Amino acid sequence: MVKKYENRIVLFLDILGFKHHLNKTIGKENVDDEKEITKLYMSLLAIRAIAEPEDTNNSRIATQFSDAIVISIKEDDKNQVLYLLDDIASILITLIRHRIICRGAISYGKLIHTKDVVFGPALVDAYLTESEAAMYPRVILDQNIIKLGVNYDKFYEDKISAEKGLLSYLGKDEDDKYYIDYFEQSHYRLSIKELNDYVGILREMVLAGRRFKKPDLKVKYGWMKNKFNKMVDKYTSEIFLSYYKEDDRTELEKLSRLKKIP
């Protein structure tokens, strides 16, 4: 059977430090650590559950292998760029809560993606962009992806609103690359208690990561530290806290005392 490439938007997502996580699943004397195995297994299941939503009335396909996952959609699939960004944000936040960080890239181009195989120039581009340009624990995307999302958006009333909706998931880094923001935008997916737990985990991970001596790890966790401290500015501001004035006062007070990492 001869197949043709489709024009698809594709995410390549890679779990960072996967070998370290695997090493933790085997204890002394080569004995399986069932707790760590279960933790990693449940983390990968969580990715899969978000990557493959129950709604099958779209072109999305997901493939997971070892420490990587590929998700793709047709370029003209209505609202799917919006839903994809939303699900990627959920994946990143879910994995942080399992103390796992990722790096990835979203590209556009020619791709064949079925439940059995995935290949094409778009996947190569996403993989190379992830490995060479993403640099930090972030998922980056080109502005062309935003334009495609706007063109096929049916969720918002007009293109200006659609663009604002898509950009609400993103941050723009100092190198001018757009990335999915799992720091300052995390509150949209979490209750006030969950948010406190989440920022606490982020803080622990950054502090632990800064102890590494390898230059590449110091750069990664230095980036996370800067994003964390910007998040602290936002989450402890009076304007932000005022939105939660009807929520649990204890949790609100706890959030207001959040400190930056020196």
C-alpha positions as CSV (number, residue, x, y, z in Angstrom):
1,M,0.0,0.0,0.0
2,V,1.4,3.4,-1.0
3,K,0.8,6.2,1.4
4,K,1.3,9.9,1.2
5,Y,2.6,12.3,3.8
6,E,0.1,14.4,5.6
7,N,0.8,17.9,6.8
8,R,0.8,17.5,10.5
9,I,1.7,19.4,13.7
10,V,4.0,17.1,15.8
11,L,5.3,17.2,19.3
12,F,8.4,15.3,20.3
13,L,8.7,15.1,24.1
14,D,11.7,13.6,26.0
15,I,11.9,12.8,29.7
16,L,15.2,14.3,31.0
17,G,17.4,12.1,33.3
18,F,15.5,9.0,32.4
19,K,18.5,6.8,33.0
20,H,18.6,8.2,36.5
21,H,15.0,7.4,37.1
22,L,15.6,3.8,35.7
23,N,18.6,3.3,38.0
24,K,16.4,4.1,41.0
25,T,14.1,1.2,40.0
26,I,16.8,-1.3,40.8
27,G,18.1,-1.4,44.4
28,K,21.0,-3.1,46.0
29,E,22.0,-6.6,44.8
30,N,20.0,-6.0,41.6
31,V,16.6,-6.3,43.5
32,D,13.7,-4.5,41.9
33,D,12.4,-1.5,43.8
34,E,8.7,-1.9,43.4
35,K,7.9,1.5,44.7
36,E,10.1,3.3,42.2
37,I,9.0,1.0,39.3
38,T,5.3,1.8,40.2
39,K,6.1,5.5,40.3
40,L,7.7,5.5,36.9
41,Y,5.0,3.3,35.5
42,M,2.2,5.5,36.8
43,S,4.0,8.6,35.4
44,L,4.1,7.1,31.9
45,L,0.5,6.0,32.2
46,A,-0.5,9.6,33.2
47,I,1.2,10.9,30.0
48,R,-0.6,8.4,27.9
49,A,-4.0,9.2,29.4
50,I,-3.6,12.9,28.7
51,A,-2.0,12.3,25.3
52,E,-4.9,10.1,24.2
53,P,-8.1,11.7,25.4
54,E,-11.4,9.8,25.2
55,D,-12.6,12.0,22.3
56,T,-11.7,10.2,19.2
57,N,-13.4,12.6,16.8
58,N,-10.1,14.2,15.7
59,S,-6.9,13.4,14.0
60,R,-4.7,13.1,17.1
61,I,-2.3,10.1,17.3
62,A,0.1,9.4,20.2
63,T,3.1,7.0,20.2
64,Q,5.1,6.4,23.4
65,F,8.4,4.6,23.5
66,S,10.7,4.4,26.5
67,D,11.4,8.0,27.6
68,A,9.9,9.7,24.6
69,I,6.4,10.5,23.3
70,V,5.2,11.7,19.9
71,I,1.8,13.3,19.5
72,S,0.6,14.7,16.1
73,I,-2.5,16.2,14.6
74,K,-3.5,17.3,11.1
75,E,-2.8,20.9,10.4
76,D,-6.5,21.7,9.6
77,D,-8.1,19.9,12.6
78,K,-10.4,22.4,14.2
79,N,-9.4,23.6,17.7
80,Q,-6.8,20.9,18.0
81,V,-3.8,23.2,18.4
82,L,-5.6,24.8,21.4
83,Y,-6.4,21.4,22.9
84,L,-2.8,20.1,22.2
85,L,-1.2,23.0,24.0
86,D,-3.6,22.5,26.9
87,D,-2.8,18.8,27.1
88,I,1.0,19.4,26.9
89,A,0.7,21.9,29.7
90,S,-1.2,19.3,31.8
91,I,1.5,16.6,30.9
92,L,4.3,18.9,32.1
93,I,2.5,19.8,35.4
94,T,1.6,16.2,36.0
95,L,5.2,15.0,35.5
96,I,6.5,17.8,37.8
97,R,4.2,16.4,40.5
98,H,5.9,13.1,39.9
99,R,9.3,14.9,40.1
100,I,10.1,14.4,36.5
101,I,11.1,17.1,34.0
102,C,10.8,17.1,30.2
103,R,12.1,18.8,27.2
104,G,10.4,19.0,23.8
105,A,9.6,20.8,20.6
106,I,6.5,21.2,18.4
107,S,7.1,21.3,14.6
108,Y,5.0,21.3,11.5
109,G,5.5,19.5,8.2
110,K,5.2,16.2,6.3
111,L,4.6,13.2,8.5
112,I,3.1,9.7,8.4
113,H,1.7,8.8,11.8
114,T,-0.4,5.7,12.5
115,K,-0.9,3.5,15.5
116,D,1.9,1.3,14.0
117,V,4.5,3.7,12.6
118,V,5.6,7.3,12.7
119,F,8.2,8.9,10.4
120,G,8.8,11.9,8.2
121,P,10.7,15.2,8.0
122,A,8.4,16.9,10.6
123,L,9.4,14.3,13.2
124,V,13.1,14.8,12.4
125,D,12.7,18.5,12.7
126,A,10.9,18.2,16.1
127,Y,13.6,15.8,17.4
128,L,16.5,18.0,16.3
129,T,14.8,21.2,17.6
130,E,14.3,19.4,21.0
131,S,17.8,18.2,21.2
132,E,19.6,21.3,19.8
133,A,17.4,24.3,20.5
134,A,15.1,23.6,23.4
135,M,18.2,23.5,25.7
136,Y,16.3,23.9,29.0
137,P,13.4,21.9,30.5
138,R,10.9,23.4,28.2
139,V,8.7,22.6,25.2
140,I,9.3,25.2,22.4
141,L,7.3,26.0,19.3
142,D,7.6,28.2,16.3
143,Q,5.2,31.1,15.8
144,N,3.9,29.3,12.7
145,I,2.2,26.8,15.0
146,I,0.3,29.7,16.6
147,K,-0.8,31.0,13.2
148,L,-2.1,27.5,12.3
149,G,-4.0,27.3,15.5
150,V,-5.6,30.7,14.9
151,N,-6.5,29.8,11.3
152,Y,-8.4,26.7,12.3
153,D,-9.8,27.9,15.6
154,K,-13.6,27.7,16.1
155,F,-13.5,28.1,19.9
156,Y,-13.1,31.9,20.0
157,E,-15.2,34.5,18.2
158,D,-12.4,36.1,16.2
159,K,-8.7,35.7,15.3
160,I,-7.5,38.2,17.8
161,S,-9.2,36.4,20.7
162,A,-7.9,33.1,19.3
163,E,-4.3,34.3,19.3
164,K,-4.7,35.6,22.8
165,G,-6.1,32.3,23.9
166,L,-3.2,30.3,22.4
167,L,-0.6,32.7,23.8
168,S,-2.1,32.4,27.3
169,Y,-0.4,28.9,27.4
170,L,3.0,30.3,26.5
171,G,5.9,32.3,27.7
172,K,8.5,34.0,25.5
173,D,12.1,33.4,26.6
174,E,15.1,35.6,26.4
175,D,16.2,33.9,23.2
176,D,12.8,34.8,21.7
177,K,11.5,31.2,21.6
178,Y,8.0,30.5,22.7
179,Y,7.6,27.8,25.3
180,I,4.7,26.2,27.1
181,D,4.7,27.8,30.5
182,Y,4.3,25.4,33.4
183,F,5.4,28.0,36.0
184,E,3.3,31.2,35.8
185,Q,0.4,29.5,34.1
186,S,0.2,26.5,36.4
187,H,-2.6,28.0,38.5
188,Y,-5.2,27.5,35.7
189,R,-5.0,23.7,36.3
190,L,-4.7,23.5,40.1
191,S,-6.7,24.3,43.2
192,I,-5.1,26.6,45.7
193,K,-4.0,23.6,47.8
194,E,-2.7,21.7,44.7
195,L,-0.9,24.9,43.7
196,N,0.9,25.1,47.1
197,D,1.9,21.5,46.8
198,Y,3.1,22.0,43.2
199,V,5.3,25.1,43.9
200,G,6.7,23.2,46.9
201,I,7.7,20.3,44.6
202,L,9.2,22.7,42.1
203,R,11.2,24.4,44.8
204,E,12.6,21.1,46.1
205,M,13.5,20.0,42.5
206,V,15.3,23.2,41.7
207,L,17.3,23.2,45.0
208,A,18.2,19.6,44.5
209,G,19.2,20.2,40.9
210,R,21.5,23.1,41.7
211,R,23.7,20.7,43.6
212,F,24.8,19.0,40.4
213,K,28.3,19.9,39.2
214,K,27.9,19.1,35.5
215,P,27.7,22.4,33.5
216,D,24.7,21.3,31.4
217,L,22.7,20.4,34.5
218,K,23.7,23.7,36.2
219,V,22.3,25.6,33.1
220,K,19.0,23.6,33.1
221,Y,18.3,24.1,36.8
222,G,19.5,27.7,36.6
223,W,16.8,28.3,34.0
224,M,14.2,26.7,36.3
225,K,15.4,28.8,39.2
226,N,14.8,32.0,37.2
227,K,11.4,30.9,36.1
228,F,10.5,29.9,39.6
229,N,11.5,33.3,41.1
230,K,9.4,35.1,38.4
231,M,6.5,32.8,39.4
232,V,6.9,33.8,43.0
233,D,6.6,37.5,42.1
234,K,3.3,36.7,40.4
235,Y,1.8,34.3,42.9
236,T,2.6,36.5,46.0
237,S,1.3,39.7,44.5
238,E,-1.8,41.3,46.0
239,I,-3.6,41.3,42.6
240,F,-3.1,37.5,42.2
241,L,-4.0,36.7,45.7
242,S,-7.2,38.8,45.5
243,Y,-8.6,36.3,43.0
244,Y,-8.5,33.6,45.6
245,K,-10.0,35.6,48.5
246,E,-12.9,33.2,48.8
247,D,-10.6,30.1,49.0
248,D,-9.1,28.4,52.0
249,R,-7.5,31.1,54.1
250,T,-4.8,28.8,55.4
251,E,-3.7,27.8,51.9
252,L,-3.9,31.4,50.7
253,E,-1.7,32.5,53.6
254,K,0.8,29.7,52.8
255,L,1.0,30.8,49.2
256,S,1.5,34.5,50.2
257,R,4.7,33.4,52.1
258,L,6.3,31.7,49.1
259,K,9.9,32.8,48.9
260,K,12.3,33.1,46.0
261,I,15.3,30.8,45.7
262,P,18.5,32.8,46.4
